Amino acid sequence: MTQQPNVPPEIPIRDFNASKQTKLFQTLKKPRFTGCLTLSNPLLREWHFYLYLGRLVYASGGTHPVRSWRRNLTAHMPEIAANREALQKDLASITLTKSQLHWEYDLIRKWHDQGRVTREQVSQMVQAIATEIFFDVSQSTQVIYRFSPHNYRDNPLILLDVDQMIVKAWKLLNQWNTLDISHLSPNTAPQIQNEPLLRSRSSDSTYKLLTTLVTGRASFWDLSIRMKRDVVQVARSIMPYIKMGFVDLVTIDDLPAPTPALQAKKKVPPVEDVAKQKIANRPLIAYIDPDDDQRKYVGKILQEAECRYLPIGDPMRAMSILLAQKPHLIILELELGGIDGLDMCAQLKKLSLFRQTPVFIVTDSSGIFDRVKSRLMGATDFMLKPIQPEEIMLVIQKYLH
């Protein structure tokens, strides 16, 4: 009989690096834990690891779980992906009542039982998906983990140790952090923003290649499969065009999941869901400042203003958080502990997503030089320290209502 880990239901971990990830999974391996380990971050992103006797059976979740499954299906089970008609029939046959883990895993299991894919193909695909997930998890400043039981009707197809996946993801992340876009996620998509200029400044072959691949509809992860290169190599090959302003980076949605739940008739939402929707419709305001007390102070002001609040204490992670959450207004300190707030503002304004987003710089100086410089960097205006509740209210009324 397997033992369940004797831990509280939710445990927060800061700086969830490779060492801490390995240690967590080792603690689950010793008692031969069977169930689901769920990781979540402050942005409410979740990743699920299904374990049997402490070893990995399947993993899913994150920003683009369906995209991840589809691109890795192409990479590791090309004969399945190529037969689109048969694939669509298989997708249409999925039923929630028969689901063991996820519809993705159920399909893989079905194909294996039919002799259409090998156990080695299944193993390679799950390892690739899990490596992407560990990369995404490692970009979070903090995660919370919790456990839930799960009963397997049949013996799992594969049982994997995650150590190699964690190491591979961590190496990729360290290489990614050497890029100028290290603050962004590989889930973003490059998109050509000045096609005529690109055509005039590049060869015919380069122009044709870029316009074929860089469409704004494929993330760096997607392109890594198409180009058969790792995600860092793909980013490096596109970086020169990003720096020259020919290519921008945009956020894209996940592909729709072909589950019956999405095809079901819409029901009248319960009262609590209506209340949640009202809260979700409130404007989201981000505030970037390493000072804990100052973030709490601004949070109280925005709570009274009935706004949703996105506090960011780690400037190094600010860009990835802002891209994921898409706030309606951004307030940031001029000095961010070694990072210039004006430089961050300039980076934000280079992205099409934030070109129309109001950005306010908080400073203790009201000098005309600083004001002019901030405008040149794309800032909407200044806010003087100490921040006054009345000033934030006026900004909200002017720019968000």
N, C-alpha and C positions, 0 to 999 in steps of 0.2 A: 504494500500500500504506500502511495506517495505521500509525502508531507507537504503542507503548504507553508510558505515563508511566514514566520511570525513577526509581521511588521504592521504598523498602522496603515489604514487604507490609502492615504496619500502622503508621499514624502517628497519635499522639494530638494533639488540639487542645483547648486550654482556651478557654472563653468563645467558643463557635462562633457569632459574631454574623453579621449580614448581610454585612458587608464580607469576612469570612473565607470565608463560603459562596460569595460571588460570585468571590472570588479562586481558590478551589479549582476551581470549574467552568470558569473561564477557562483554568486550566492544562491542563484536559482537552480544551478546545476547540482549542487551538493545535496539538497533535499529532494532532488528529482521532481521539481515543481511541474505540474500539469495545469495549464490554464492560459489566460491572456494577460500579458504585461502591456499596459497602455501608458505611453509617455505623452505629456501635453506641455505646451509652453505658454507664456503670458498672452500670446496672440490667439489662444484657444485652438491652436493647431494640434492634432492628435495623430499618433503613430501606434499601430497595434502589432504586437509580436505574439504569435500563437506558439506555445511551447508544449512539448510532450516529454515528460521525464527530464525536464531542464534543457532540452535541445529544441532548436528552431524547426517548426513545420512550415510556417508561412508568415509573411509580413505585409502590411498594407497601411495606407493612411498618408497623411501629409497634404501638400498643396495640390498635387496632381496624381492621385492614386490610379485613375483609369489610364491616363497618358502613360504612366510608368509601366503598367501592365501591357498596354498595346505595343509600345516600342520594344519592350523586352520580348514580347511574343514574336515580333518580326525578327529580332536578333537571334533568338535561341530556338524558335520553332517555326522557321520560315515556310515549311510546307503547309502548316496550319494557316498561317497568316495569308499565304498566297491564294488559297482557295476561299475567296470572299463569300461565295454563295453558301458553301457548307458552314463557314464561320457564322454567318448571319442566322442560319437555321439553329445552330448550337446556342447562340446567344438568346434567340427567341424561346428556346426550350427551358430556360432557367426558371426554377420555381423557388420561392423563399422557403416553403415548408420543407423542402429536401436539402436546404443549404446546410453544410457542415461547418464551414468557416466563412468564406466569402464566395460570391459567384465566380470570381477569378479562379480560386483554388478548386472549386467544384468542376469547372470546365477542364482544368489541367488534369484533374483526377480522372474525369470521364475519358479524355483522350488517351491517357496512359492505359486505362483498363481496356480500351478498344485496340490497343497496340499501335496507336498512331504516333506516339512520342515515347521516348525512352526515359528511364529513371534519371539518367545522366542529364538529359535536356531539362527535366524538371528541376534538378538540383542547380544547374547553371542559371536558370531563369530566376529562381528564388534568391540565389546568392546575389545576382545583379540588382534585383529590386531592393533587397535588404541593404546593400552597399549604398544605394542612392538615399535610402531612408536614414542610415547612420550619418551620411554627409549632411542632410538637412537638420537632423537632430543636433549635430555638432555646431551648427551655426547659431543655435539658440543660446542666449546668455543663461537661461535657467529652464529646467524642466521639472515637472511633477510626475511621479510615477505611482501607479496603483495596480492592484491585482484583481482579477475576477476569475472565477472557476469556468472551466469549459470541458464538456464531456465529448469525447471522440467516439462516434459510432463504430468507426473502422480504424484499424491501425494506420497511422500516417504513412504517406508515400515515402517521405524522406525525413531524416533527423540530422540537423546540421549544427556544428559548433560555429559560433558567430565571431570568434576571435579574428580570423583572417579577414572577414568583411569589415570589422571595425578598423583594423590596421589599414586596409586598402582605402577606406573612406577618409581616414585621418590624413593619410599621405596626399590624397587628392585635395583635401581641404587646405593643407599647408601650401600646396602648389597654387591653389586658387587664391590664397591670401597674398600672393606676390603680384597679382594683377591689379590694375587701377580700378577694376570693378569688383574688388573683393568684398565690398559692403553689400553687394547684390547677390541674389540667389541664382543658380543655374536654371531655375524655373522661369526666369525672365526670358523674353524672346527678342532677338535682334531684328530690327526693321529698317529698311532703307527709307531715309527721310528726305533725301535730295537726289532723286534719280538722274535728272539731267546733268547735274554737276559730276556725279559719279561716272556717268558715261563719258563725259569730256575729259576726265582725269585718269581713266583706267583703260587697260587693253580690252579688246572685244571678248577675249576668253574670260578675263576676270569679271567683267561686267555681266556676262551671261551666267557665270557660276554664282555670283552673289545674288542676282535677281531670281535665280532658281531656288536658292537655299534660304536667303535672308528675306523672308516674307512677312515677318511679324506673327506668323501662325505656328511656328515651331520653336520650342525652347532650346537652350543650349544642350540639355539632356537629350531632346529629340534629335538634334543635329549630330550629336555624338554617335548615335546609332546609324544615321544615314551616311555619315562620312567615315564610319568605322575608325574613329579616333576617340581618345578619352576626352572628357568634357573640358579639361584645361587646355589641351591642344587646340580644340575648336575655338575656345575663347581667345587664345593667343593669335590665331589666324585672323580673327575678325577685329581685334583690338585696334590695329592701325586705322581702320575705316571708322571706328567709333571716335578715335582721337581727332580725325580730320573732319568730323561732323557729318559724314555721309550716312552713318548708321546710328540709330537711336535704340534704346532698350525699352520694351513695354511689358506690362503684365498681361498674361493671357489666362483664360479660364480652363478648367479641366474639361476633358471630353465627357459627354453624358454616360452614365452607367446604365447598361441595358437590363435593369432589374424590373420586375413586375411592380415594385413599390413606386417607381417613377411613372408607370403607365396607369396606375390606379386613378379612379375618379377623385377629384379634389373634394375634401370634406370641409365642413364649416369648422374653423379652428376654435379650440376651447378658449375661454376667457383669458387664461394665463398666457396663451400664445399671442392673443391680441395685445395684451399688455407688453409682452416682450417685443412685439413688432413696433409698438409706439416708441419704446426706448431705442430700438435699432434705427428708427428714423430721425433721431436727434442728431445734430451735427457733432462730428468727432473732431476734437482738438488735441493736437500733439504738443507736448512741452518737453524740450530736451535740456536737461541740466543734471550734472553729476551730483548736485547737492540734494540729499534726501529730504531735508527740512523744507527746502524751497519747492520741491515737487509736491510735497504734502500740502503746502500752503496754496499753491495754484490749484491743486485738486479740489480743495474745499470751495474755492471761488467758483470753479466750473460746475461743481455739484449744485451749488445754489442757483447757478444759471441754467440748470437742467440740460447740460451738455454732457456728451460722453467724453471721457478723458483717457488719453493715451500718454502716460508718463514714460519717458525714456531716460534712464540713468547712465547708460553706456553709449557714448557717442560713436564708438567703433561699430556698433550694431545698428545705429540709428537708421541708416539708409535701407537696410533689408526690412526693418520693422515698418518703416513708412511706406515702402512699396507694397508690403503685404496688407496693411490696414487702410491705406488711401485716405488719410485725414482730410477734413475740409479746410482746416486752418492749422498752420504750424508756428509755434513760438519757440525760439531757441536762444540760448545765451551766446553772447559775443565770444566769451572765453570758455572753452569746453575742455579744460585740462590737457593742453597740448594741441588741441584742434581749434582752428579758427572758425568761428561761427559763420563769418562771411564766405569763407571757402566752401563750407557745407551748403550754404544758401545757393552759391553759384552752381554747385554740382546738382542740386535739386532742380534748378531752373533749366538745366540742360536736358532734363528728361521731360518728354511730352506730357507725362502724367501730372506733373506739378507746375507746368508753365502758367496755369491760371489759378493756382492755389496761393492764397495770401500767406506770406511768410514775414513774421515780425522778429526783429533782433532786439534782445534785452541787453541794455548797457547802462553803465553809470555815468556816461558822458552824453552831453547834448550838443557837442560841437558840430559845426556845419560841415567840417571835413568828413567826419564819420558818417554823417547823414548822406552826403553826396556819394561816398564810397559804397555805402550799403545799397543805394539805389542802382549804382553801376553793377553791383553783384546780383541784382534782381530782387532785393528785399522790398517788401511793400512799405514798411515804415519801421520806426524805432518804438521801443517801450523802455521808459526810464525806470531804474531801480530806485526805491523798492516798488515792485509792481502793485498798482492800486486796483482794487476790485472794480471801481467805477470805470477805469480805463479799459479793462478787459470786457466789461459789459458793452461799452460803446463800440469796441471793435467787433464784437459778436453781432450787435444790431446792424452795423454798417455793412459787414462783409458776408454774414451768414443768414440774415433774415430779409 
